[in-house]
Amino acid sequence: MIARAWRDPEFRALLEADAIEAFRTAGFEARAGADLRAVFNTPTIHNLVVCTLCSCYPLGLIGMSPAWYKSAEYRARAVRDPHGVLREFGVELDADIEIRVWDSTSERRYIVVPERPPGTQDWSEEALAGLVTRNAMIGTQRDLRPNTGTA
């Protein structure tokens, strides 16, 4: 889904306007009763998802939630000290990058659409999809540049 949004401007617009419909058009069914919103990282904005009350998470779309996502420490600190939490995940942000923390609920879930890594303009959707991680879709990873070579 992320790779398709990177390659297809029309799909990206649909994902931004109506994430549930975007997932449906791609053959995925979002859980009934929960709204889904895609939030997009940019050069000046970084998004981080948390559920402060429990561990609401789009399980059916991005797989099992990590244990740390459910921890009381992550849930409290992500809101109080997002810079500190991100640093612990190895994400160092310049001071001019705004962090937006999105609090999932039983009615609304969030998925982060990371920035497309530079140097991947000619990559296939399949190759791009190989760069996307669960943590990037939560917001605890920002840099998705490939380590070596090209795809």
Number of C-alpha atoms within 10 A of each C-alpha: 17 24 21 18 19 20 17 12 11 11 20 22 13 17 24 17 13 15 22 22 16 22 18 11 12 12 9 14 14 19 14 8 9 14 18 22 19 21 23 18 21 14 9 12 14 23 26 26 26 26 24 22 14 15 21 21 25 21 12 11 15 14 10 11 16 11 9 11 21 18 13 15 12 19 20 15 15 24 19 12 11 19 17 14 18 19 13 11 14 13 16 14 16 8 9 9 12 15 18 16 17 22 19 23 18 14 11 15 22 25 26 23 26 25 18 21 15 9 10 15 11 11 14 13 16 11 14 22 15 12 16 20 17 17 18 21 23 24 28 24 22 23 16 17 14 15 6 6 5 10 12
